[in-house]
Amino acid sequence: MTESVRWGVVAPGGIADVVTSDLLRVRGAEVLAVSSRAHERAKQFAEKHGIPRAYGGTDDLLADPDVDVVYVATPHAQHHAVTKAALEAGKHVLCEKAFTLTLPDAQELVDLARERNLFLMEAMWTRFNPLIRRVKALIAEGAIGDVRAVHADFGFTASYDPEHRLWNPALGGGALLDLGVYPVSFAHMVLGEPESITVHGSLAPSGVDADAALLLAYEGGAHALLTCSLISTPGVTAAIVGSGGRIEIPEPFYNPAAIVVNGVEERAELEGYGYTPQLTEVTQRVAAGYTESPEMTLDDTLAVMRTLTTALGALGVSYANVR
C-alpha cells in the first residue's frame, strides 16, 4: 500500500458524480481511475474530476495494479457481479446500497471478502453522518431511556416507466431496494435485527414493489414502523421514541443537518454533499489494514438483506433469477 489510498470508480452516473466530488476532499485518498462501458463517458467524467485514468470497461480498471479500492456505483442488479470481480482481482470494495438483489448473493460476497482478507462495505452513508453518530451516542448514554419505537419513512412519486431502473425488475427496481433500505438500515442500527416482520404493500404492473409498510417486532414489545413508496410522499423523516424522551430527525433523515433531542435542536455543518465521512472511514480503515468498518459491519449488511428479503417475499417479489 502506498501513502495514499487509490480509488477507482465504476459506473460514472449521477451518484458517482457527487460521491467522487466528496472523495476528492478526503485526506489520504486519491481518485486514480474511472471506468464506463462507454469509454467517452469515462473520459468526460475523468476530465470533470481531474482523474488521470479513464477505462472503457470494468475489467480494464480491475486490471490496473495501482487501484486499491473500487467504488461500485452501478444499478443494484450489477452490484454482485462487479463487486465479486473486484474482490477476485484483489481490490477492496465500497458497494452502493442496496448491497445486492438477494441474500445468497450478499453472503457470497461477504464470504469472498473474508476469504481474501479484503475490505468490503455497503455504502450506507447515513451511518457516518455526524448527527447520526450523535444519535447513537445519545441512545447509548440513556438520553431517551429505553428505546420503545422507531419510525422512519422514505418516499416520493416517480412516473411509471417499466424500462426505468426504479420500475424494471431486471435492474433491481422497486421501492424497498431503492428507498426502503434506508429506513430498514436505520431501524437495525437502533434496535438490531427483528424477531418478526409484518409487511403490507402493493406491486407495480412490472411486478416490483411500488410501496411497502413494515412492522418490525422486537423482544419486550419494542418495534419499528417503516414505510417506503414510489407512488406517494410519506416524507423522509425519522423518530426514535424512548421511555424517557425522543429524538426527531427531520428531512432528509438519511443525511440530516439537524436533530431534535427532547425538544432541543442540535445542528452540524455537513462537508460537501455529505458522503465525506463515509469515504474518510473507508480510506482510513483500508490504510490501517481493516477488512470491515465497525460502524457498518458485513454482519449488519447481511441482517438488513435478511429483512429486505423477507419483506420482498411477503409481497411476492423475487430477484432470484436476475443476473
MIGUKOL-884502 format. One record per atom (N, C-alpha, C, CB): z, y, x; residue in one letter. Coordinates in steps of 0.05 Angstrom, whole numbers, plus 5000, padded with zeros to 4 digits. Glycine has a CB too. Example, Ala and Ser with C-alpha at 12.3 -4.5 7.8 and 13.67 -1.06 7.14 Angstrom:
2
515648865264A;515649105246A;515649345264A;518149115226A;514249555257S;514349795273S;515750015258S;511449885282S;
//
This chain:
323
500049765017M;500050005000M;500050255018M;502550004981M;498250445012T;498250695027T;500350875016T;495450825024T;500551115028E;502551305019E;502151384990E;502451555037E;499651424981S;499151484953S;498451224938S;496751684951S;499151224912V;498351004895V;495651084883V;500550954872V;493650924887R;490950994880R;490150864854R;488950924902R;489251024835W;488650944808W;485650914803W;489951134788W;484950724786G;482250704775G;482450714745G;480850444784G;480650854732V;480650894703V;478350734691V;480451194695V;478850564672V;476850404659V;476450514631V;477550104658V;473950604625A;473150704598A;473850994595A;474450534576A;472151174603P;472651464603P;472251594576P;471051604623P;473751514556G;473651634529G;475651854525G;474051414508G;476251914500G;478052134494G;480852104505G;478152174465G;482051864501I;484751824511I;484851824541I;485851554500I;482851714554A;482751714583A;482452004594A;480451544594A;481152174579D;480752454588D;483452594590D;478952594568D;485152574569V;487752714570V;489652584589V;488952734542V;489652314590V;491452174608V;490752234637V;491251864603V;488152234643T;487352304671T;488152584678T;484352264674T;487952764660S;488853044665S;491753044673S;488353224640S;493452884659D;496252874666D;496752714692D;497852754643D;495052514697L;495452354721L;494952524746L;493452114721L;493152714744L;492652894767L;495053064774L;490253074761L;497053084756R;499553234760R;501653074775R;500653334734R;501352814776V;503452634786V;503552624816V;503052354775V;505852694827R;506152674856R;506052384865R;508852804864R;504552344886G;504352074896G;502151904884G;506851934893G;500652024865A;498451884852A;495752014859A;498751884821A;493851844864E;491051934869E;489151794850E;490251884899E;487651954836V;485651834818V;483051794835V;485052014793V;482651544841L;480551484861L;477851404848L;481451254879L;477951274825A;475451164814A;475551154784A;474950884825A;473151154772V;472851124743V;470350944738V;472451394729V;470450784717S;468150614710S;467550634681S;468750324718S;464950614675S;463950604647S;461450434647S;463350894637S;460950304624R;458450154622R;456050334625R;458350004596R;456350594618A;454250794622A;454950944647A;454050984597A;453450884669H;454151004695H;454151304694H;452150904716H;452251424679E;452151714677E;454651834665E;449651794661E;455751684646R;458251774633R;460551774654R;458951604609R;460651564670A;462651544690A;462351774711A;462551274705A;459951844718K;459452054737K;460252324725K;456452064745K;459752364700Q;460552624687Q;463552644686Q;459352644659Q;464952424679F;467852424678F;468952474706F;468852154667F;467852344726A;468752384754A;468452664763A;467152194772A;466152794756E;465653074763E;467653254750E;462853154756E;468253204724K;470153374710K;472953364722K;470353284681K;473853134731H;476553104740H;476853084771H;477752854728H;474553114784G;474653114814G;475252834825G;476753304823G;474152634812I;474652354820I;472452274840I;474752154796I;473052174863P;470952124883P;469051894878P;472152084909P;469851694862R;468151454859R;467651404829R;469451214872R;465151364822A;464351304795A;462751054795A;462751534782A;463550864778Y;462150604777Y;460950554749Y;464150374783Y;458750404750G;457350334725G;458150084712G;454450324730G;460549984719G;461649744707G;464349684716G;459749504712G;465949544699T;468749484706T;468849314731T;470049344683T;467049114734D;467148934757D;466949084783D;464848724754D;465349294784D;464949444808D;467549594816D;462649644806D;468849704795L;471449834801L;473549634810L;472449984775L;473649404797L;475649204805L;475149094833L;475748974785L;472649104842A;471949004869A;472549214890A;469048934870A;473349454883D;473949664902D;476749594914D;474049944888D;476849534940P;479349464952P;481449684954P;478849354979P;480549934950D;482350154953D;483750224927D;480750394962D;482950114905V;484350164879V;486849984877V;482350104855V;489150114872D;491649974870D;492349914841D;493850134882D;491950104823V;492850084795V;490450144777V;495150274788V;490049984756V;487950034737V;489150124711V;486149784733V;488150344700Y;488850444674Y;486750354654Y;489250754673Y;487450184635V;485550074616V;485650234590V;486249774610V;483450374585A;483350554562A;481150474542A;482850844571A;480450224543T;478350124524T;479450094496T;477249854534T;477750054476P;478749974449P;480449714451P;476449934430P;482149674431H;484049454432H;482749184438H;485449434405H;480449134426A;479148874428A;478448804457A;476748864411A;478249004474Q;477448944502Q;479848944521Q;475449154511Q;482249004511H;484549024528H;485048754544H;487049094512H;484948534529H;485648284541H;483648214564H;485548054520H;481148234559A;479148154579A;479248334604A;476348164567A;479448594599V;479448774622V;482048754638V;479149064612V;484348734624T;486848704638T;487048444653T;489248724619T;486048224641K;486047964655K;484347984680K;484947744636K;481948104678A;480248124701A;481548294723A;477448244693A;482948504715A;484248674735A;486448524749A;485348934721A;488048374734L;490248224747L;489048014765L;492048094725L;486947884757E;485747674773E;484547794799E;483547524757E;483848054797A;482848194821A;485048304839A;480948424813A;487548254831G;489848344847G;490648624842G;489148314875G;489948734819K;490649014813K;493049024794K;488249164799K;494749224799H;496849294779H;495449424755H;499049484792H;496749404732V;495449504707V;497349654689V;494249264692V;496349874679L;497450014656L;495349994634L;498150324662L;496149854612C;494249804590C;495049944565C;494049494584C;493150074552E;493750224528E;494850044506E;491250374518E;496150174487K;497150024464K;495150054441K;499950124455K;495149864422A;496649614422A;495649444445A;496349474395A;497549304458F;497149154483F;494748964481F;499649014491F;494848794460T;492648604455T;492348574425T;493148324469T;490348414417L;490048364388L;491848144378L;487148294383L;492547954396T;494147724388T;496447684407T;492347474386T;498447544396L;500847474413L;500047274436L;502947344396L;498447064431P;497746894453P;496247044476P;495946674443P;494547234469D;493247394490D;495247554505D;491147584477D;497247674492A;499247824506A;500947644524A;501147964485A;501647414514Q;503247224531Q;501647144555Q;504046984514Q;499047094552E;497447014575E;497447234597E;494546964566E;497247484589L;497247704608L;499947734622L;496447964595L;502047704607V;504747724618V;505147494638V;506847704596V;504347254631D;504647024649D;503047064674D;503746764635D;500647164671L;498847214695L;500047424713L;496047294685L;501047644702A;502247854719A;504647744734A;502948094702A;506247594720R;508647484733R;507947274755R;510547354713R;505847124749E;504946924768E;503847054794E;502746744756E;502447274790R;501147414812R;503047624825R;498547544803R;505347664813N;507347864823N;506148144823N;508247784852N;504748204801L;503448474798L;504848634776L;500548434791L;504848894779F;505949064758F;504149074734F;506349354769F;505349054710L;503849064685L;505549214665L;502948784675L;504449404650M;505949544630M;504149634607M;507449784642M;505149614583E;503849734560E;504250034560E;504849604533E;502250184554A;502350474556A;503650604531A;499550594560A;506150524526M;507650644504M;509050894515M;509750444491M;507551114516W;508551354529W;510951474516W;506351564529W;511451414490T;513751514475T;516351444490T;513751394447T;516551204501R;518951114514R;519851304537R;518650834525R;517951454548F;518451614572F;518651914566F;516351564593F;518151994541N;518552264534N;521452344539N;517852314503N;521952584551P;524652654559P;526652664535P;524652924572P;525752734512L;527552744489L;528052464477L;526352924467L;526052294479I;526552014471I;528551884490I;523851854470I;528251944516R;530251844534R;533051954527R;529551924563R;533152204519R;535652334510R;536752194485R;535152634504R;534952124467V;535851974443V;537151714450V;533451924424V;535951564468K;537051314477K;539851354489K;535251174497K;540151564505A;542751624518A;544851694497A;542451844538A;544051854477L;545851934456L;546851694440L;544552134437L;545051514434I;545851274419I;547851104435I;543351104411I;547151074461A;548950924479A;551651054481A;547650894506A;551851314480E;554351464482E;555951454456E;553851744490E;554751354434G;556051354408G;555951614393G;558851274412G;554051784400A;553952054387A;553552044357A;551652214400A;552351824347I;552051794317I;553351544307I;549051794310I;555151434322G;556451184314G;554650944316G;557551214286G;555150744300D;553450504299D;550950564284D;554950264287D;548650494295V;546150544282V;545850354258V;543750494301V;545350474234R;545050324210R;542150314200R;546750444188R;540650514207A;537850514196A;536050674215A;537750634168A;533550594216V;531450734230V;529150784210V;530450584256V;528251024208H;525951094191H;523751204209H;526751294168H;521351114207A;519151224223A;516551184208A;519051084250A;514851394208D;512351394194D;510151504212D;512451554168D;507751394209F;505451504224F;502951444207F;505151374253F;501751664197G;499351624181G;497551864180G;500051534154G;495051824175F;493152034169F;490851914153F;492152174195F;489252084141T;486951974126T;484451974144T;486452154101T;483151754145A;480751714161A;478451624143A;481251504184A;476251764145S;473951694128S;473051404134S;471551884133S;472551254113Y;471850974117Y;469050934127Y;472150824090Y;468950804150D;466350724162D;466750454175D;465450944184D;465650244164P;466149974173P;465349934202P;464749774156P;463750104214E;462950084242E;464850224261E;460150184245E;466450404250H;468250564267H;470550384277H;469450804252H;471550444301R;473650264312R;476150244295R;474450374340R;476750454279L;479150434262L;478850234239L;479750714250L;476350174231W;475850004208W;474449744214W;474250154188W;473449714239N;471849484246N;473749264258N;469749564267N;473949034245P;475648824256P;474848724283P;475648584237P;472248744289A;471248654316A;472248834338A;468248634316A;473049074331L;474149264350L;477149294349L;472849544346L;478449114333G;481349124331G;482249344312G;482549154357G;480649404292G;481349624274G;483749564256G;479049694256G;484649764241G;486849734223G;489149924230G;487849454224G;490849974210A;492950164213A;495150064231A;494150234186A;495849814230L;498149704245L;497649724275L;498749424237L;495449634285L;494949634313L;494549914325L;492549454320L;493350084309D;492750354319D;495150544316D;490350464305D;496450534293L;498550724286L;501350584284L;497950864261L;501350354271G;503950224266G;505350134291G;503449984248G;503850094313V;505150014338V;507250224346V;503049984359V;506850474339Y;508750684346Y;511450654331Y;507650964341Y;511450644304P;513950604291P;515350344298P;513550614261P;513750124301V;514849864307V;516149874335V;512749644307V;514849984355S;515950004381S;518450184381S;513950114401S;518450394365F;520750574363F;523150424352F;520050814346F;522750274330A;524850114318A;525949914338A;523949984292A;524249774352H;525049584372H;526749714394H;522649444384H;525949954402M;527350094423M;530250144414M;526050364429M;530650214389V;533350284379V;534950034371V;533050474355V;533749854356L;535149634344L;534449354356L;534649624315L;532349334371G;531449084382G;529648934363G;533948914387G;529248674368E;527448514352E;528848434326E;526448264367E;527548454303P;528948404277P;529248104272P;527348524255P;531148044254E;531647774245E;529547684225E;534447744233E;528647874208S;526647814188S;524948064182S;527847704162S;522548014171I;520648234166I;519548204138I;518448244188I;519548414123T;518248424097T;516048624098T;520348484074T;513748554087V;511348724091V;509948764064V;509448604111V;508949004059H;507249064036H;505149254045H;508949184012H;502649224035G;500549404043G;497949324030G;500249394073G;495749444040S;493149394028S;491049364050S;492349624009S;488749244042L;486649194060L;484249374054L;485848904060L;482749444074A;480249584071A;478049384065A;479549744097A;475749474055P;473549284049P;472649114073P;471149434039P;473049224097S;472349074121S;474348854128S;472049264144S;476648854115G;478548644119G;480948724137G;477248414131G;480848964149V;483149054165V;485149184146V;482249244187V;487549214156D;489649344140D;489249644139D;492449284152D;489249754114A;488950034110A;491550184111A;487550094083A;493650054101D;496350164104D;498349944102D;496950384082D;500849994111A;502849794111A;505649924111A;502549604135A;507449794097A;510249864098A;511849624107A;511249964070A;513649664126L;515249444138L;518149494134L;514549404168L;519549294126L;522549294126L;523449094147L;523749234098L;524549184169L;525649014190L;528648984185L;525049124218L;529548744183A;532448694177A;533848584202A;532648484154A;536348684206Y;537948614229Y;540648514220Y;538248854247Y;541948374239E;544648264234E;546548494226E;545648124259E;548148434206G;550148634197G;549148844178G;551248774220G;546548814169G;545548994149G;543949234160G;547649094133G;543849274186A;542149484197A;539249424191A;542549514228A;537649634188H;534849584180H;533049814190H;534649564150H;530449764190A;528549964196A;526449974174A;527149914224A;525850214164L;523750254144L;521450404158L;524750414119L;519150264160L;516850374175L;514350374159L;516450204201L;512750584161T;510150584148T;507950684167T;510250764123T;505550594161C;503250684175C;500850684156C;502550514201C;499050874159S;496850894139S;494451034151S;497851044115S;492050924143L;489551064148L;488451194123L;487550864160L;489951174100I;488951274075I;490851464061I;488351034056I;492951544075S;494851734064S;496251874087S;496951594045S;497852074080T;499152244101T;502252234098T;498152534099T;503552014106P;506452004103P;507952174123P;507251724107P;506552304142G;507752454163G;507952294188G;510552554154G;508952424209V;509252294235V;512052364245V;506952394255V;514052284230T;516752354236T;518452104238T;517952544215T;520852134249A;522751914251A;525652014248A;522451764278A;527351834240A;530251894239A;531851644245A;530952004211A;534051694258I;535951474264I;538651544251I;536251434295I;539551374233V;541951424217V;544151244227V;541351384187V;546451374234G;548651214244G;551051244226G;549351304271G;553151094232S;555651104216S;557151364220S;557450874224S;556351524241G;557651774247G;555852004251G;559451744270G;553351984241G;551552214245G;548652124244G;552052354271G;546752294251R;543952234250R;542452394270R;542852274222R;540152284279I;538352414297I;535652424282I;538052274324I;534552674280E;531952704267E;529852784288E;532052924245E;527552674286I;525452724305I;522952824290I;524652474323I;522353084292P;520153204276P;517453124288P;520353504275P;515353204275E;512653134284E;512053264311E;510553224263E;510653114328P;510052834325P;512252674339P;507252764338P;513452484325F;515752344336F;515052184361F;516952164315F;512452114364Y;511651964387Y;511652124413Y;508951834383Y;511652394411N;511752564435N;513052834427N;508852624446N;515652824420P;516953054409P;517553274430P;519452974395P;517553524421A;518553744437A;521253834427A;516553984435A;522253714406A;524953774395A;526053534381A;524754024376A;528753524381I;530253324364I;532553474351I;531253084381I;533553374330V;535853494316V;538053284316V;535153594287V;540253344330V;542453154332V;544853264316V;543253114363V;545453124295N;547753214278N;547553504270N;550453154292N;545053584264G;544553854254G;543954054276G;546753944239G;544153984301V;543754164324V;541154094338V;546154154344V;539354294340E;536754244353E;536954244383E;534754454344E;535654064396E;535254064425E;532254064430E;536653814438E;531454214451R;528654234457R;528154164486R;527654514451R;525654094493A;524854044520A;522054144525A;525153734527A;521554224549E;518854314556E;517254064565E;518854524579E;514954024553L;513253794560L;511153874580L;511953674534L;510753704600E;508853764620E;506153654613E;509753654648E;504053824614G;501353724607G;501253644578G;500553504626G;499853414574Y;499553304547Y;501853124539Y;496953154545Y;503753074557G;506052904551G;505952624563G;506252884522G;503752564577Y;503452304589Y;504652284618Y;500552224590Y;505252524629T;506152534657T;508652354662T;506752814664T;510752364645P;513052194652P;512351894653P;515152234631P;510651794635Q;509851514636Q;508251454662Q;508151444612Q;506451634669L;504751594693L;506451614719L;502451794693L;508351784718T;510251804741T;511851544744T;512152044738T;512751434721E;514251184721E;512550964734E;514951104693E;510050934726V;508450714736V;507950764766V;505750704721V;507251004774T;506651064802T;509051004819T;505851364805T;511451094811Q;513851044827Q;514650754828Q;516151214816Q;514350614805R;515050334805R;513250164823R;515050224776R;510650224821V;508750074838V;509250134867V;505850154830V;509750384874A;510350454902A;512850324912A;510550754904A;514750274894A;517250154902A;517249844900A;519550254885A;514949734892G;514649444892G;515649304866G;516149334914G;516149454845Y;516949344819Y;514449204806Y;518049554800Y;515049004789T;512948884773T;513148944744T;512948584778T;515349074736E;515749164708E;517349424708E;517248944692E;517049574686S;518749804682S;521149724665S;517250034668S;523549794674P;525949724657P;526049874631P;528449784673P;524450084628E;524350234602E;522150134583E;523950524608E;520349974593M;518249854576M;517549594588M;515750044574M;519349394584T;519049134597T;516848974583T;521748984596T;516048774597L;514048584585L;515248434562L;512948394606L;517748364563D;519048234540D;519148424516D;521948154548D;519448684521D;519248884499D;516548874486D;519849164509D;514448864502T;511748864492T;511248604476T;509748874515T;512148384486L;511848134471L;513348134444L;512747894488L;515648254444A;517248264419A;515748444399A;520048374425A;514748664407V;513148844389V;510748694379V;512349104404V;509348544396M;507048394388M;507848184367M;505648264411M;510148064370R;511047864350R;511447994323R;513647734359R;512648234323T;513048374297T;510348454285T;514748614301T;508548564301L;505948644291L;504348404281L;504348784313L;504548174295T;503047934287T;504147834260T;503347714308T;506747834257T;507947744232T;507147924209T;511047744234T;507148194214A;506248384193A;503348344186A;506848664202A;501648314206L;498748274201L;498348014185L;497248264227L;499747804193G;499447554179G;500347564150G;501047334193G;502447724145A;503347754117A;501347894100A;505947914116A;499648064112L;497548204098L;494948044097L;497048474110L;494847824111G;492347664112G;490347754133G;491147664086G;491347884154V;489547984175V;489947814200V;490048284181V;487847714212S;487947564236S;485747654255S;487847264230S;486447664281Y;484447734301Y;484047504321Y;485347984317Y;484847264312A;484747034330A;481946964340A;485946794315A;479947034324N;477146964333N;475647204345N;475646864309N;477147424349V;475847664361V;476047644391V;477047924350V;473747674404R;473747684434R;471747894443R;472947404445R;
//
